[in-house]
C-alpha cells in the first residue's frame, strides 16, 4: 500500500535530509557517467530551494541556515537523488489499446488485427480522445500523474497530439494547464499537432491549419512551451516538419522533434540545423547526424519503453550518441502504445538492452531530462540554488535501481522542498 499527500497536507517549507548512504548530485558539466556521489551526504533546503549540500556528521548544522523549524529526514542506509525529469510523455489521452497490445504478442499483420475487429495505432486513440470530455481526460491523466510521482518523477513534459483539430488540441493543452495548477509536479506542455496527418482532410490543408490556426491560438493563450513534430515516413517529411517548427519559432515556441524511429529521412539533421531543444527516438540516427546534433547542443531523448512495447528490431545506439558528444536523456514516452509510468523500468532497459551504464542512465533521467526541457538552470541536480526536487530510494546503493527489476525503490518524494509522496508499509496479518 502507498500513500499520496497533496501540497496542502504538508506545510513545512524547510527541509534537512541527513546521513544518506549516497547522495547523487548529478551536477551539470560533469561527465555523462558521473553522478557526483557524496557518501554520508546531507542537504538543506529553504523555501523550496537547496541552500547547501555536503557530507559528514551534522555538517548541515554548521551551514549558517536556521533549521530549527525544518523537517529533518534521516536517510541512513538510503540513496538521495534528484527528482526524475520525464521529458517526453503523452500524458493526456482517453481509452486504452490493451486489446491491440495483447493481440500483437502473436499477430503482426495489421490487416488481420482489423479483421479481428481491433482498432490500431494513433488514430484509434485520437477517435476516443476527441469524444472525451475535459473532465474525463483530466481524471485519467491525474491518475497516471500520481503514479509517475510515486515512481520519482517531479517534472513531466506532456504533449498534445491526440486531438488533431484546433479545438481538440487546445482541449488537451488546457488539461495540461489544469494538471499543472492542481498537482505538485511541474507539467511542461508541448504542442504536437504534427503528430499524424488525420484522415479525411487534405495534407496541405491540415498543415495550413497547424501553421495558421493552431500555433497562433496556442501561443497567444500561452498553452505550450515547445512545438514538436514527427519526422517519419508514416507521418511528416523533413520539409513539412521544418515548416511547422519554423512557424512555432516565429510564435515563441521552441522546437523539438520526433525522428529516426523507423527510418532515417533527415529529421536529425533538421534538429541540428534548427538547434532544437531535443531530437527524440533516434533508432536510425547516423553518426554524421549525431555529430551535428552534438555540436548544435541538441539533446538526444532516448525512449527504451516504446522500443520494448513495440518490439523494435533496431534499438537506439546509446554508446554511439554518447561517444559523439551528445547529452542524452531518458524518458518514459508514456502513451497508449507503450504504457509505463516508471523511469526505473526505463533505466533498467536502457542499461541491459542499450548498453548504458547505471550512472549514465540515472544522469540521463535527471540532468539530461532537465536539459532537454531547457530547465537545467534550476533542476535535474542537487546543488545549491537548484529546486529542492528530491527523491529518496530505500536502497543503500544506486545500482539497486537498475538491478531490482519491476519494483519501485522510491520511499519519499519532495517537490520544491515539500513532501508530496511517502510510501507506507503494507498491512499484514
N, C-alpha and C positions, 0 to 999 in steps of 0.2 A: 504493500500500500504506500502511496505517496501523498504528500500534502502540498497544496498550492496556496501561496499567500499573495494578496494584492498589495499595491503600494500603500493603500490606506490603513492596512493592518500592521505595517511596520513603520514606526515613527522615528526611530533613531537614525540620524543622518551621519554620525561619526562612527568610524569603524577601525578596529585594530585586529589584524589576523597575525598570529604568532606561532612559532615552533613548527613551521612547515617542514616536513621531511625534504621536500623540494619545492622551491618557488620558481616558476618559469617566467622570466621577464619577456622573452620573445622580442627583444629590442629591435627597432629599425636600424638598418645599417650593418647589422651583424650578418654573418654568412648564412646561406639558405639552411644549413644544418645546425645552426646554433640556437639553443633555447635560452642561453643566459641563466643556467641553473644556479640558484642560490640555495645552499643547504642550511637547514635550521633557519629558514627565512621568515621575515616578517614584513608587513606593510601597514601604513597608517593612511587613512583616507578621511577627508573632512569636506563636508558639503558636496559629496558625490565625486570628489577628485582625489587621486592619490597624491599625498604630500611627501611621503618618504618610503623608501624600500631599503632593507638591509638584512643583516644576519646577526646571530648571537643572542644570548640570554638577555631579555628585557632591553635590548638596544633601542627598541621603539620608544621606551620611556624617556630616552635622552634626546629626542628629536627637537624638543622645544615647543612641540604642539601640545596643547592641553587636551588630554584624552580622558579626563576624569568622568565624563558622561558618555564615553564611547561604548559601543557594543564590542566586547572582546571575545574573539573566537580562537579557541585553541585548536590548531591544525596539526597536532602531534601525530606522526605516522601517516600524514596525508600530503597530497600534491595540490598546490595552489597555482592556477593558470588563468590567463586572460579568458574572458568570455569568448565563445566562438563567434566569428563574424561570417554568417552564411550568406555569401554574396551572389548566389544565383538560385532563386526559387520561383515557383509558380504557385504561391500560397493560396490564392483565391480562385476557386473553381467549384463547380457543383457536380454531383454524381460520382460514379466510380467506374473504373474499367477493369474491375477484378475478374469479370467473366472472360473478357478478352485476354487478360494476362494469364489466367489459368489455362485457357484453350491453347495458347501459344506454347505451352510446355511441350505439346506433341504435334501441333499443326502449324506449319509455316506458310501455307498458301492462304493469302488474303481472301481470294475468291471463295475458298472453301469455308472460311470463317463467316463470310457474308451469307453463304448458302445455309449455314447453321443458324442464321438469324442474329449473329453477333456484330454489333457496330464496332468499328475500329478507328483508331487514330485520333488526331487532334480535333477533327470536325465532329466526332461523336461527343467530345466534351464541350465543344462550342455550342452545339444544339441544346444540351442540358443547361449550360451556364446562362445562355440567353433567356431561357424560360424562368430562371431562378430569381427570386426577389433579392433585394439588397439585404434584407434581414436574414434570409436563409444563407446567403453567401457569407455574411458576417459570422453567423453562428458556426458554420462548418470550418471557416478559416480560423476562428478563435480557438477551437478545439485543437487544430493542428499546431497553432502558435504556442499554446500552453505546453504541448508535448515537446516542441522544439526547445522551449525554455528549460523544461525538465531535463533535457539532454545537453544543456550547457550553452545554448545559443542566446546571445544578448542583443545582437544586431542582425536583422534579417532583411535582405532585399526581396522585394515581391513584384513580379511582373504582371502586367495585363496580358492580353493576347488570346484570351478565350471568349472575346466578345466579337471583334472584327466588324463592328458597326460603330458609328460615332457614339451613340447613346450607351451601348453595352461596354465599350472600352472605358468610357468615363465612369460607368457604374462600378467596374472593378477597381479603378483607382480611388474612387470615393470610399469603397470598403477598406482599402489600404489605409486611407486617411483616418477613418474611424478606429481601426485597429491600433494605429499609432497613438491615438488620443486616449484609448481606454485600457491599454495594456502596457506594462513597464518596458518591454523590449522596443527598441527603435526599429521602425519599419521604413525602409528606403524604397521609394516607388520608382519603377521603370516602365515606360510606355513601350509596348511590344505589338503595336498594330500590324507591323510587318512580320507576323508570325507565320502565316499561311494565307495564300490567296483564297478567299472564300468562294465556293461555287455560286453560280447564279449572277455573277457580276463580272463585267469585262475587267481584265487585269489592269489595263491603263486607267480605267475609271476608279478602280479601288486604290491604286497608288495616288491618284489625284485626291481622293477622299482623305487619305492619310496626310498628304502634304498641305492641302488647302483647308481642311476642316478639323481633323483630329488634333494635329500638332498645335495649331494656333489656339484652339479652345483649351487643351490640356495645359499648355504653357501659361495662358492667361489665368487659369484657375490655380496654378501652382500645384498641380496634382502629381507631378513627376519630376525627378531629378535627372534621369537618364532617358535616352531614346535608343532602343535596341532594334535589331533586325536579324532575320535568319537567312544567311547566305548559303544556299544549298540547292541542289538540283531539283528537289521537291518543293522548294519554297521560292526564294527570290535570287535574282542574279546579282553579281557584283555591282553592276551599274545601277540596278534598282535600289540596292541597299545604300549605295553612295548618295542617291537622290534623297532617300528618306533620312539618312543620318545628317546630311548637309542641311536639310531643312530643319531638322531638330536643333542643330548647332545655331542656326540663324535665330531660333527662338529661345536659346539659352539652355537647351537640353544636351548634356554631354553624351557622346557616342559610345555605345558598346555593341558587340557583335557576336551572334551565334555563328560559328563557322567550322568548316573542315570536319564535320561529324561523320558524314557518309562519303564525301568526296572532297577533293581539293579543287576549288574553282576560283581562287584568287581572293577569297574573303580575308584571309590572314594578312595578305599584302595590303589590302584596303585598310585593315585595322591599323597597320603601321603608318600608312600614308596619312590617315586622319588622326593619328595619335590618340586612338580610342582608349578609354579607361581600361577596357579589357577585351580579350577575344576568348570565347568560351567553347568548350568541347575539345577541339584540336587533335582529333584522332588521326587525321591525314595530313597534318601540317608538315611541309618540307623544311629541311634545315635552313634553306635560304630565307624563308619567311620568318622562321623563329629568330634568326639573326636580326632581321629588320625590326621585328617587334621589340626585341630586347633593346636595341638602340633607341627606339622611339618611346620606351618606357611603358609599353603595353603589358598589362598583367595577363598571364595565361591562367584562365579559370578552368580547372580540371574537374570532371564530373563522373567519378567511378560508379556512383549509384545507378545512373541511367545505362552505363555500359553493362553492368551486371543484369539489370532488369531487361534490357533489350538483347542480351547475349551478343554483344558487338564482336565481330570477328577480328577487328583491329583495335586493341587498346591504345590509348594515348601513350606517347613515349615521354614519360616524365623526365627520365635521365637526360635525354637529348635537349629538352627545353631548358632544364636547369643548367646543363653544361654550356648552352649557348648564351647564358646570362639573363634569362627571363626570370622575373619574380613570378612565382606560381602561387595560386590559391586553390583551395579545395572548397567545394560547395555541395549541398545535398541534391540540388535540382529537384526538390520535392515537386511532384507533378502527378497527374493521373496515370501516366505511363511508367513512373518509377517512384513509388510512394515510400519515401523514407524521411523521417524527422531527425535521424541520428547522424551527427557528424562523426561520432565514434565508429559507426559502421563504415562510413565513407573513408575514414583514415585507415582502418584495418584493410579495406580492399585496396587502397592506393599503395599500401606497403607490400602486401602479398602479391598482387597482380601487376602493379605498375612500378614496382621496384623503387619506391620511395623509402627513405629511412624513417623511423618513428619521429626523429627530430624534424626532418623536412615536412612530414605530414602535419604535425602539430603546429609548426610555424605557418604553414600554408593555410591552415584552418582558422588562424587568429590574425597575425600580422598581414599575411597575404590577402585574406579576405578584406581587411580594412583598406589596404592599398588599392584593391580592385574597385572599391567604392569611393576612393579618394578621401577616406576618413582616417588614414593612418596618423594624421596630426593629433588625434585625440583618443584613439582606441586601438585595440589589437595587440597591445603590450602592457606590461605592468611597470610603469615608470612614473616618477614624479611629474605632475602636470597632466597626466592622462586620466580619462574617466575611470572610476572605480567599478568597472565591469569585470567581475571576477567569478570564477567557479572553483569549488573545492572538490577534489576527487578522493574517494575513500579507498585509496591505494597508496603505498609508500614509494612507488616508482612510476614515472610517466609511461614506461614501456608496457605496463599492465593495460593501458588503454587500448593498445592495438593487439594485445595478447588475449584479453578476455572477450572472446567473440560473442556477439549477440547480447551483451549485457549493457548496463548503464552504471558507470562508476561515479556519476555526479551525486554529491551529497548536499551541496548548497550552491545557490546562485545568487550573486549580488548584482544589482543594476544601479549604477550611479551611487554606489555605497549602501544601498538598501537591500535587505534580504527579501527576495521575491520568490524563492523556492527553497524548500528544505525537505529532504527525504525523511520519512518516518519509518519506524520499524514495522515489520509485518506482524500481524496479530496471529498468535499460535494458540493451540490448546482447544 
